[in-house]
Amino acid sequence: MASNPTVWGIHMGAHVSDRPIDGGYVAIGWTAMGDLRKITPSREAFKATVAVTYPDKKAGAIPMDAGVSLGLG
């Protein structure tokens, strides 16, 4: 049976250290983007949502942020 699972990549900055691992939780800092489950799990959908949510963000930063937020398997 073939499957194509959705894989979410969680990247945390050094400032959080090992707290999420030690505490058994995941923290995502995209509060302004709302419920991430409502965004189609594709890089293009994340890029579009980032651009709308953060209109002052530089165009070159949008793909970077989308790539950090989403990993596709």
N, C-alpha and C positions, 0 to 999 in steps of 0.2 A: 504494500500500500504506500503510495507516494504522498508526501505531505509538504506543504509550504508554510511552515509556522511563521508567525510574526514574532520578531525578536526586538525587544526594546533595549537599547544601550543606555545605561545609567552612568554618567560621568560626574564625579564630585571633585571639587577643588581641594587642595591641600588643607584649606582652612577648616574642613569638617573632620579631618583626621580619620580615625577608624570608628568614630562614634556610631554611624549607621550599621556597620558590620557588627560591632560589639553589642549594639542595642537591638539588632534584628529588624531594622526598618529601612525604608528607602525614602529619601526626601527629594522632591522635585521642585525647583524654584521657578516655575512658570505660572505662578498664580494668575497673572493677568490674562493668560491664554485660556483659562477655564479648564474644564474637564478634558484632558488630553485624549480620553477614550472616544470622544466625539469627533476627533480629527481623523480622516482617512489615513491609515498607516502607510504613508508614502512620503518620501522626501519632498516632493513637490507640494503636497498638501501642507506639510509643516512649514515650508518656506513661505507659502501664501499666508498662513496664519501668523507667522512671525512678522511679515511685512505689514499686515493689517493692524496687528496688536501693538507693534512698535514702529510707527510711521517715521520716526526720526532716526532710526537705525540706518547706518550706511549700507548701501546695496551689497557691498562685498562681504559684510558681516552676516548677512541673512543666510547664505548657504552654510557658513561655518556653524552658526547657531542651530540650524536645522539638522546638520550632520551630528552635532554633539548631542542633540535631543533624541535622535532617532537612529537606531541601527536596524537595518533590514537583513534578514537571513535569506 
